[in-house]
């Protein structure tokens, strides 16, 4: 938690100094549009793009491939599927189809709330857009005016005698660069993974000559990746391109990453080789709310941010002792039940344990969100079984708890390991990486199979008594 707080402070300083470059990826583009019945609805922008493209060529993605990360990268897989099924169809024909469909779908969008909020933030004058649409450009024009937005795009096969560089910053203006091309007249765009690799490879060779101003600014500022969820190889390549020094250098700049980088391999790579990188436990929408608060401290909190910038109620709801939220993988339910019983016996007033707290008819997600915001302590149950789980509701609960912990000036997260081996020696690969990496630096409790020792029960009872008496320990 200390590292996240320190990084948040550094981000605030960088924003005040105008030293942040947002990098926009496909998961940032949740758009508002009209459903068939005329009612407004929200959808990932590239989902209808992919659906229209596949229908155009009479193709469908295998179920496993269609459920991948990131709508924009889903576009890459859809194009690969089309080219595999239609050997007689040229890549250039598909490229034209993608460009036309992107523009068509963009024309039906009512609004992109996250981009509108980002465009209104002061102190941001350079944006990198990894998707080929003009949604960000239009959002900036709506705020600043068409004449105050400059756009540049790169394509490997374009006339190399023409520069693609952006002009130096001007007061009140914004610049947008598309390193993977753009769906606009007279430009080209990357439409699959090999395309993207080629664009980045060639830009690394051409950039010093064709875009020296852009590269210089990119390498001097902090990066803020929003909704990118880059494939690991592409992410590594982009990060290296945006840095003049090698990633492991202690003297290089700091980057900031939203927690939508869900790839544990990339997170582990950053933790190992990029000492200045921080993976924040925020979704793109939550990150925008944080930026609003940092840029304009008096800004009213947004209800779209589940981390709720308003202070959460931490008062004891039962009146007899502090409350605890137990969060665990389903395989660890028996151990969690023993922990719940022990905590109640230690003097805690209420233990949120879903088998007891949820009743028929409850709105499950709302009840859990409310409980995490109101509890006095959050206890994640660490185990090898949880560590092996790539997905699970508990991961989202842990993420929300880490976000709230950044607002609590006291111990809030109390991790407890239930394996035979103490948690600090358990070598958890997922739990001790990414947004939960700070768990290993917190005082870890050890309760094999959910059984706390007498000494730990005494400590927890004292903690409950202090908080119950109004003293935060």
C-alpha positions, -999 to 999 in steps of 0.1 A, spaced: 0 0 0 29 24 8 42 19 -27 8 27 -43 4 58 -22 39 70 -31 33 63 -68 -1 82 -66 18 112 -52 43 110 -80 15 108 -105 0 139 -90 33 158 -93 38 147 -129 3 159 -137 9 193 -122 41 195 -142 24 185 -174 46 155 -177 21 127 -184 12 111 -217 -20 90 -218 -18 60 -240 -53 49 -251 -62 13 -258 -94 -5 -269 -107 -12 -234 -110 25 -227 -136 27 -255 -169 19 -238 -194 39 -258 -230 49 -254 -252 41 -283 -289 34 -291 -303 -1 -289 -327 -15 -314 -356 -3 -293 -342 32 -291 -330 30 -255 -294 40 -246 -270 12 -240 -232 8 -234 -210 -14 -254 -173 -19 -261 -167 0 -293 -148 -28 -311 -174 -55 -305 -198 -42 -331 -168 -35 -354 -157 -71 -352 -193 -84 -356 -198 -64 -388 -164 -74 -402 -170 -111 -396 -205 -109 -411 -191 -92 -442 -168 -122 -449 -192 -149 -435 -168 -159 -407 -170 -166 -370 -144 -168 -344 -140 -200 -323 -156 -196 -289 -122 -196 -271 -108 -169 -294 -139 -147 -292 -136 -144 -254 -102 -129 -253 -89 -97 -237 -95 -64 -252 -120 -56 -280 -93 -39 -302 -70 -70 -300 -101 -91 -307 -101 -72 -340 -67 -86 -347 -79 -121 -342 -110 -116 -363 -88 -104 -392 -65 -134 -388 -96 -157 -389 -108 -140 -421 -75 -143 -439 -72 -180 -428 -106 -189 -442 -104 -168 -474 -70 -173 -490 -83 -155 -521 -90 -123 -502 -62 -99 -500 -50 -82 -468 -55 -48 -484 -92 -56 -492 -97 -65 -455 -78 -34 -445 -102 -12 -464 -132 -31 -449 -119 -25 -414 -113 12 -420 -148 16 -435 -165 -3 -407 -146 16 -379 -158 49 -394 -194 36 -398 -197 23 -362 -181 56 -349 -208 75 -367 -235 57 -347 -220 63 -313 -238 87 -291 -210 94 -266 -177 80 -251 -180 92 -215 -145 82 -205 -129 101 -234 -150 132 -228 -139 133 -192 -102 127 -202 -105 155 -228 -116 180 -202 -86 174 -179 -61 202 -178 -24 196 -182 -26 169 -209 -14 180 -243 -1 148 -259 -20 115 -264 -10 82 -280 -38 63 -295 -33 26 -302 -67 21 -318 -74 34 -354 -107 52 -346 -111 90 -342 -131 88 -310 -104 105 -289 -98 131 -316 -135 140 -318 -137 142 -279 -108 166 -279 -123 187 -307 -156 190 -288 -137 205 -258 -109 225 -274 -122 232 -309 -112 217 -342 -83 241 -348 -67 232 -314 -62 195 -321 -33 183 -342 -32 147 -355 -4 125 -367 -3 89 -378 25 64 -388 25 37 -415 56 18 -425 50 20 -462 42 57 -464 64 81 -483 94 83 -460 103 118 -473 72 131 -455 76 136 -417 50 123 -394 62 143 -364 40 164 -342 47 201 -336 59 213 -302 32 218 -276 11 250 -277 -10 265 -249 -46 253 -251 -39 227 -278 -37 189 -279 -18 165 -301 -28 129 -309 -5 104 -325 -15 70 -340 16 47 -340 -5 18 -354 -22 39 -382 -56 55 -385 -89 47 -401 -90 80 -421 -88 90 -457 -53 86 -472 -39 67 -442 -32 30 -434 -37 10 -402 -25 -21 -386 -52 -48 -386 -36 -79 -371 -8 -88 -348 19 -91 -375 9 -57 -388 13 -42 -353 47 -58 -349 58 -44 -382 45 -9 -374 64 -8 -341 96 -24 -356 97 1 -385 88 30 -363 117 22 -340 140 25 -371 122 55 -386 112 75 -355 145 93 -349 144 107 -384 107 111 -390 94 119 -356 122 133 -334 100 157 -314 74 130 -306 100 104 -295 118 130 -274 86 139 -255 75 103 -252 108 93 -237 109 123 -212 74 120 -198 55 94 -178 32 70 -196 -4 64 -184 -17 33 -201 -55 33 -201 -74 3 -213 -45 -10 -233 -41 -46 -220 -13 -51 -245 -4 -86 -255 28 -93 -235 52 -92 -265 36 -60 -279 36 -44 -244 73 -51 -239 81 -37 -273 61 -6 -269 75 1 -235 111 -3 -248 103 20 -277 91 47 -254 123 47 -233 157 58 -243 173 38 -215 168 1 -210 138 -8 -188 159 -21 -159 179 12 -156 175 28 -122 179 63 -138 150 60 -163 117 78 -160 87 63 -142 56 49 -160 22 45 -146 -1 16 -156 -38 11 -151 -47 -22 -135 -65 -33 -167 -31 -49 -176 -45 -83 -166 -17 -103 -181 1 -118 -150 32 -125 -172 35 -88 -182 29 -77 -146 57 -101 -134 80 -88 -162 74 -52 -151 79 -61 -114 112 -78 -122 128 -55 -148 111 -21 -145 117 -8 -110 97 24 -117 66 8 -131 34 8 -110 3 -13 -117 -26 6 -101 -57 -14 -90 -80 8 -111 -101 2 -142 -99 29 -169 -130 46 -156 -117 46 -120 -84 59 -132 -101 89 -149 -119 96 -116 -85 96 -98 -70 119 -124 -100 143 -120 -94 143 -83 -57 149 -87 -61 177 -112 -91 193 -96 -91 184 -59 -125 200 -53 -142 180 -80 -173 161 -69 -168 124 -68 -180 104 -98 -205 75 -92 -189 56 -121 -158 50 -99 -164 20 -76 -135 32 -54 -157 61 -45 -136 92 -37 -160 100 -9 -149 87 25 -164 53 32 -183 47 64 -160 28 87 -182 29 118 -191 -4 134 -225 -14 121 -233 -38 149 -223 -16 178 -204 -45 195 -172 -46 176 -154 -38 143 -165 -56 111 -144 -78 89 -149 -89 52 -136 -123 45 -127 -129 8 -116 -163 -4 -116 -187 -34 -145 -211 -33 -122 -241 -27 -112 -225 6 -147 -221 20 -142 -245 49 -111 -227 61 -128 -194 57 -157 -206 78 -133 -215 106 -117 -181 104 -151 -164 105 -160 -183 137 -126 -174 153 -130 -137 145 -164 -136 160 -151 -153 191 -122 -128 192 -147 -99 196 -154 -87 161 -190 -75 158 -198 -88 123 -179 -110 98 -190 -107 62 -190 -143 50 -211 -148 19 -226 -181 29 -242 -163 59 -247 -128 47 -264 -132 13 -300 -141 12 -324 -150 -16 -333 -119 -37 -302 -99 -28 -285 -80 -55 -252 -99 -50 -228 -74 -66 -243 -44 -48 -242 -61 -14 -206 -71 -18 -195 -36 -30 -213 -20 -1 -198 -44 24 -162 -37 12 -169 0 15 -183 -2 50 -162 -29 67 -135 -20 92 -110 -46 80 -107 -67 49 -91 -102 52 -80 -119 19 -75 -156 24 -43 -166 7 -37 -202 -5 -21 -222 -33 -56 -229 -46 -64 -193 -49 -30 -185 -64 -37 -211 -92 -70 -194 -101 -67 -172 -131 -102 -158 -126 -125 -156 -97 -148 -131 -79 -123 -129 -51 -97 -112 -74 -122 -83 -80 -130 -81 -42 -92 -79 -35 -88 -52 -61 -115 -31 -46 -101 -36 -11 -66 -24 -23 -82 7 -38 -100 15 -5 -69 8 15 -52 38 -2 -78 60 15 -76 45 50 -49 60 72 -46 28 92 -42 -10 87 -71 -21 67 -61 -52 47 -51 -82 69 -40 -110 46 -41 -145 61 -24 -176 47 -41 -209 52 -16 -233 37 7 -254 58 37 -232 47 37 -197 61 24 -172 34 57 -153 32 75 -186 21 47 -199 -1 60 -184 -34 26 -173 -47 30 -164 -83 -2 -145 -89 -10 -132 -54 25 -116 -49 24 -99 -84 3 -72 -99 -21 -51 -78 -18 -76 -48 20 -76 -48 20 -54 -16 4 -83 3 38 -98 8 50 -66 25 20 -64 49 22 -83 82 9 -117 71 -12 -139 94 -8 -176 92 -38 -199 100 -32 -234 86 -66 -247 73 -82 -216 88 -71 -222 124 -56 -191 141 -31 -196 169 -39 -185 205 -13 -157 202 -29 -144 169 -64 -145 185 -51 -124 214 -36 -98 190 -69 -97 169 -89 -94 201 -68 -64 211 -72 -49 177 -110 -53 179 -110 -37 214 -89 -7 202 -111 0 172 -143 -7 191 -131 19 216 -124 45 189 -86 40 187 -75 30 153 -46 6 156 
